């Protein structure tokens, strides 16, 4: 008699007796923003916050009128220069999250059901978003322009000119002009004449394609043209330029302080000392060029070179330049990851510094910050407000802040530098 055959039972045939097991939530990418932490090192501008106007007197004029007189002669003509007045203003960074009442009920009774506390997760991600926006605006202009349009193909906008600067972030791959934009963000398309909001110009981003570089909008605004401006527009108001977009609500950032003729309502064309030093010839960053920046800051701003912020590619090339200089000195003792050093100077590179730039400045004299509130912290249930007519809560994170430049001559910048 032959034995019957059978197939051994596998887990997949009886998997309903097994539990689904999940590991804790893992952070799978970098969301850290060093600029957020570096704000703590910027000196505070101690001034009362006025809802009308904040003026800062600036001593920018050389005095004159010194006479060498004969004994018993007429004395010098009296004179005194008039200080200029800077007008400073702040921006209000605002972000919100919602969470259902059911989530709160579960949180109060059975937190084991969550891989991570939902409120803490949402709060942490929103804080990361605020920190990233601070970093992005820190290097731009008070206009808050993030890019310009090359062309529009049914809502797919090819971009150029990060921060509105010709060629920046859009000539060499990887194209960083698209870096600030995330799927889900809303942006506004502005006619540069005015500027004026294009009809249907506030739209959510549905795709970001750095290789193109382009962003795809949920709907195609009317009459988009080359050189239109792109700004963020994440407010609930989505029909007007002033209330619905970030236009003219950005920081007076490093590019503004370094390159604009007028900031804080004071013109560098009128006040010669209200200008940053510059070297826009490109090429490699070298120690001699940094000494040139150091001396310009000392001579024109009365400060010291204390900090250099440069982009990652410039840092790599600077290290390569320094390594080449010592290659034949003692190759067996050469440190592979050696970083540049200069007495009294902090070197800092981040992914947010614009391509090919190095900003050299006195971080105690050049700029100050204004903050009305402490940096937003992890929200708690005590911060929650009940939503009207909906079963949920809403939590708000606010950060009223400003970068104020008090001594532009204590800034020196390089642009178009060689990168690796």
Buried (B, 14 or more C-beta within 10 A) or exposed (E): EEEEEEEEEEEEEEEEEEEEEEEEEEEEEEEEBBBBEBBEEBEEBEEEEEEEEBEBEBEBBEEEEEEEEEEEEEEEEEEEEEEBEBEBBBBEBBBEBEBBBEBBEBBEEEEEEBEEEBBBBBBBEBBBBBBBBBBBBBBBBBBBBBBBBBEBEEBBBBBBBBBBBEBBBBEEEEBBBBBBBEEEBBBBBBBBEEBEBBEBBBBBBBEBBBEBBBBBBEEBBEEBEEEBBBBBBBBEEBEEBEEBBBBBBBBBBBBBBBBBEEBBEBEBEEBEBBBBBBBEEEEBBEEEBBEBBBEBBBEBBEBBBBBBBBBBBBBBBBBEBBEEEEEEEEEEEEEEEEEBEEEEBEBBBBEBBBBBBBBBBBBBBBBBBBBEEEBBEEBEEEBBEEBEEEEBBBBBBBBBBBBBBBBBBBBBBBBBBBBE
